[in-house]
Amino acid sequence: MLDASLQGALKKEIQNCIEQNAYLLENLREEIRCLKDSVRKIQPRTTTSIALVATDGGNIDLHFDPYLIQIIRVVDSSNNSYCLEVISPSTSLEELNKRHIDGNQIKTPLGQMMAYLGVRSLCDLSPMIRLTAKGSPVSPTWISVYRGLMEWAILFALLQKDYGTDTLILWDGLLRSKIFSGDLFHKLLQGIAQRIDEQKKKNRKIYLAGIAKRSKVLERYRLALALGKILTTDYPAYVEVPREIEEKAYIWTEYARGDDRYIAGGEINKFVGGKMFLAKFGSHPWDPIWPVDIFQKQTDEAPIIFGSMLADAQNGFPVPFYPRSLQKAHENAALVDFDRTILQGYILEAIRTNLNDDKQILDTLMLQDLDPSQYRYSKG
């Protein structure tokens, strides 16, 4: 802990640093001044909303799992489950490929997406999933990439479903990705647009938007927005974020360059599927602001999409003014409490079955205190 003299010196150093860099905040305020006249009121609309979420592997928190088991599960806000797989970092990629495409047989939504993109293996689909030499360590990070690929595959499949009414599909996060090889994500975005157009021919409108809890753009400009009284209205409102402002917030500007920001002689858009807006769904000036990506082919329909999100967001619980459908999807996807206990039991049972004559060692181990350090908090 800093002593009193050091605290005083630190406080003075911080004050001097901020005074010397005060122009930076003024620059930020100047950059977003143009947004002041672009704020639009959200008018409510009636549209069915569904949200898609994958189980977060980092939240399972098993107490005993030497195999690093991961559950790959994607559900929606109505608790429909679209996939359920169990894998580990050492799962054979060859066998995993066969779960999705085996010869000429396409078995799963991920297999269907791979076939559409013209690839036959996960290694071709993503540069972050690689074969390793036998016996070498396998990084567990590829599993989160695999989970992301599965989410995109389920979304792609849902766009061919028959819908009874106009429907808004909410994506958990921004409509951007760097997990695909080459220009495969660009090709997928074209396929998404094509399927949305096919739904329109059936007199059904499918809207697609992604909403994030945070973004580099909002972090950079939050104070400047408040000082400029942008989105401090007494009604729900949104504002479109110009690509130029997005690019200033990211280290890699290609993560902010969509199809509408083509640079002559440059590469095609490989990573961005949405146009960013900032939206406030509450009626008080200081209600939370959320970054929202609207599918880039539907930017002109932003008023309809935000109107469709409004009722869903105003019913948000426990997070206020955040779409309830996304929160329900997260609740459905989470493997916690009783579900986690059951999962832990299944893992222990499977390990015990494979130990044969050494089962008693596992039983003895399970009787030991898993966290003896907790007793440092006990009294007397």
Steps between C-alpha positions, in 0.01 A plus 500: 500500500625850415589715799353849540797683345497282188123539463539877494776482241296260286193725515708797384659302215157388376365855515798633302469225241129568443557876474772447238275267299175695535502564123438128441152520652427811295603309189260218587217748554572658164505161326147410612344846484344401167289235676299758692260568212483135396329363812166336415209410724407130517138437409359171636412219259361151549734226379588157633852492648720196547858491628776246452771424759765231548592356838804686633767242577668733746195506724463126561762498779529128573684397817656184356564463128842363397383470139398869467157403373313770306129509417408644160136599519299766319150595615254779432278714718218243475735231637525318167830312492673484161814306584654309789856371481766399749863555399838559661817678379640164390192394301600362160431763236461225242223338704347841573485574129309176446230614742415772251604373157569132439571430138201632306279506811437839657383438856475830689442874455877550524545244223242687292684828549832337409345355184359840405842660549670226298722354773520144629686536827509723807865579428395650166211686662711679762873572527466474878422127488815317398621142497795439730771240500410189699598534863547878496296722736162609367391854580146505644428838339383338176187382680369856544555552125313178428216620724486827304489316168212293631306814592541645151394166349182488711417859405551414132268200536232702683471733202344214301238423764133575429375791712138586566565872549766762434788409730802673648796270571731641765866398500701503822774751419590701192454356152873468442744211499867423445477123545438413133771427246564739211181651362269226631324738741428736211351207309292404804365855524393478136321174581325661797381786280378253238297301753346816644398597144348154447291548815379834366372323186282291734357824644701455820749760614793374704713763669845437646677707764774444755522674835808513723543593863811700417713614206818695437295775336276553803796481741687766304210745460282443808612815683495709183143383429387607847675837481350563157152398623475238226246223579400675823142531377188441709385235251654185346737598220782380274773649288705355214878491552697604190767255391764770540424523872503121535840477335652739754396272785658180367867413468420296188284724281380206288282399799301818432501492119182353356384463141398868508860604568679350201843647434605496135771244444456359850378166627134408517322514835596177678390562856201736529136402452329787678462877509547638850243713680480615859158452657327598825175314570403684820319834537743658744808698390745273682356162409762257362625533142567182302708442185281336236604353165223490240564259213667721242248418225218618729642834614217688330253307716658616826182678620301176466768290670543733797123531532482121513771486767338763719234296685743210542763731653256687724396165649865418568571323829723477697703732273282808441436616144690205351294264278315247713521238223880508514494474878263201477729334247795547737298351786406201283861446387663524841600171662494604864373379836317168461600461133866545594467243781351248257776569248767451766337171598499375141870582463591319823290198398670482159847529658417231757383264222831537317723455806410133547700373801606851606147623572566515875771762446247732339252435782767580760597816313138617494485475880784747536423868553526669161578841650677474837603866470142601582567432868718808526173693529353285780488632854660334801 
